[in-house]
C-alpha cells in the first residue's frame, strides 16, 4: 500500500469534514487513519490556513470545514483529474 502524501492526508481530512458537521477529534482520527499525535500538526495547519474551524462547547471540541476548505477540495480534485488524464 502506497503511503499518502501530505496533500492527500489534508484532502482526506477535508473530505471527512465535508460529509459531516461538528466532528469530534476521535472520529476524525479513526476515519482519517491517523494517530492522535500525527493528526495534531494537520489540524493546527488547517485552522491556521482557515480551511477548518475548531469550536468548543463545554468540554466538547468540534471541527468543521470552512468555505475556503470547500474551495481547496474543489481545486485539489480538478488537479487530480487533470494529472491522472496525463498519467501523472
Secondary structure, DSSP 8 states (H G I E B T S, - for coil): -----HHHHHHHHHHHHHH-SSB-HHHHHHHHT--HHHHHHHHHHHHHTTSEEEEEETTEEEEEE-HHHHHHHHHHHHHHHHHHHTT-
